[in-house]
Amino acid sequence: MSPGGAETGRKVLVCDDEMQILRGLKLILREAGFEPLPAATATEALDIASLKVPDAAIVDLVLPDGDGVDVCRSIRSWSEMPLIVLSAVGDEDRKVAALEAGADDYVTKPFSPRELIARLEAVLRRRPGGSADPRIEVNGLSIDLSAHTVSRDGGEIHLTPIEYDLLRQLILNRGRLMTHRTLLTEVWGPGYADDTQVLRTHIANLRRKIETPHRRFIRTDTGVGYRFSA
């Protein structure tokens, strides 16, 4: 076990064409107990992803021979490995595109090593396929997936069908950033994919019912989406 608490041996593909950043990423990952698999181009990243089958990937959005969005889309077409994209401040549209192409999260440059490792550990904890447990409990909030009921500290919370479906999507993907478009499509359907005001209204109503001043469950990533991060 490394000082950072990570299990040794977990392989992480890291792709960035800036050599200084790539060296920094390798060092951060090694110190946290991971085995970095470096790549400087989209082609190299895809080759490593298919040949060495990493446990996760960290990919820059801007690459010399392609786009980090395309790398995410390609990997996601055959693998469920967790994907984190690196982006510059102001790349909001690109972040959303990467998340919709299958990325699990994004980290904005410049980033702290602690933040990057925390995000990596979070996406690694999340496994594909949701939860086999019909009841999920987080910090006093309980959702029974088979009975479609929600309670907090033993007291039932009455949600509308839309509010329940929103909470279900968020809690099954807890820790993962869900874009506005993804939530709208999953809960309302493709015809509502761009209706972010509807989503904001229902998220506000859901927060009023499940949260308290000292317990916050739903985090807003401004302009991008929401995550269940209790």
ABEGO torsion letter per residue (X at the ends): XBAAGBBBGBBBBBBBABAAAAAAAAAAAAAAGBBBBBBABAAAAAAAAAAAGBABBBBBABBAAEBAAAAAAAAAAABABBBBBBBBBGAAAAAAAAAAAGBABBBBOBBBAAAAAAAAAAAAABBBGEBABABBBBGGBBBBAAAGBBBBGGBBBBBBAAAAAAAAAAAAABGBBBBAAAAAAAAAEAAAAABAAAAAAAAAAAAAAABBAABBABBBBBGAEBBBAX
